[in-house]
């Protein structure tokens, strides 16, 4: 096909006469309302709905396969290849389409709070509310930074443009395509704003390890009064946002971080919190962060009072709130801290057999990091309507362009170097599997996490789980002792045994893919082997 001058194309797009550059929040809100893209709620936040796509669409995500990526990317169902010709063809179509729109919107900012590692980005959107979303989620430059801003990666989002799979090489009308060679993310056919956020995380998951020897992590992070840093790993819905927003600790970031030789830094400038069943009582920091400038995504709003109803899931259970990190009172500014002391792996176990908290050895930590077990919760992806057991390497497989071993080795080296303590915390079900048991009480989980962070579990006696080999603390302040042992919460011990054996075998089957790891890590998995 004809050669495309990418820089010229991007310059034309961003200099288009009706492309609004870096509008202030108030003006973006006005645009959202005047263009009927959303409504203003009683909280002051804008509410937008996203139609058929209320979660990520992983089957429509691609990376351009070219000389830059051919030998670097872990190609497969997560990182699907698409040809450079197909990408350039689509890019040309999308930019022509966007030039025909009455208005476009551009946000210029950064990914990465540490100036040494930050990535200057531009986000060009068809929707004003998508640009407001980008303004809330990425790092906002000050006036001097904005004058000097030189974008090194551009996101182009055209939700109403639909691909032709037979012509464009996609799987459907929807596409999320990353070109590392051309430094562009191209999104179309979906109104779900989370694709914008997660595409930049995928970009950082490639650039940080390959170019700067920094470990990118799908985790929350906070810091205590004594400067102790904690990381919370886990997939969507496992409690990263909730547990890291602790009034007694300062928040570093909600979801995405880098771990460099200097310590931890936030990749983002905001939070993208799940808000299903959100209440002031249970999650006051998140509840009060949702105000003017924030974006509510697919939240039901009362027609008369304009009050959000966080319990109503008629659109999706994956309701979301996007807000600037400054909306949280107790934060670190800038979002940078020292070396982590405690690492917590979060899982929402729908089978109800994993302990609510267990202490991990270094080898067990590597095993469970590579396994990344949880249950996908309804709505986080298209087609997921009830909890589904899944294994996601490094608790973030959908966003890892490189082999999981790359990230696992980096984490293992850092655990060794900084002697970090690691815990596995189950925020899922207790007393039985999904449909029989109940979700672990948030108050208990908070007590367990606090005990881990304050070192109260360091010298506590433990008992070894008979199926998984995990060290279960016998005592934890504020938590009934029978809650700590999952088997004791079931009415039918034999049913528990069967469910535990079933999950243990799933772990073993999944781990067969990691044939590169040493035997001591393999042996750190479930002790039940069938």
Beta strands, then each sheet from edge to edge (+ up, - down):
strand 1: 19-21
strand 2: 39-40
strand 3: 46-48
strand 4: 61-65
strand 5: 80-83
strand 6: 104-111
strand 7: 119-125
strand 8: 139-140
strand 9: 153-158
strand 10: 175-179
strand 11: 184-188
strand 12: 215-223
strand 13: 229-233
strand 14: 250-253
strand 15: 256-260
strand 16: 263-266
strand 17: 270-274
strand 18: 295-297
strand 19: 300-301
strand 20: 308-309
strand 21: 320-324
strand 22: 336-337
strand 23: 340-347
strand 24: 357-360
strand 25: 373-376
strand 26: 388-391
strand 27: 421-426
strand 28: 429-430
strand 29: 438-439
strand 30: 462-464
strand 31: 471-473
sheet 1: 1+ 6+ 7- 9- 11- 10+ 4+ 5+
sheet 2: 1+ 6+ 8-
sheet 3: 2+ 3- 18- 21+ 17-
sheet 4: 14+ 12- 13+ 23+ 27+ 24-
sheet 5: 14+ 12- 15+ 16- 22+
sheet 6: 19+ 20-
sheet 7: 25+ 26-
sheet 8: 28+ 29-
sheet 9: 30+ 31-
end
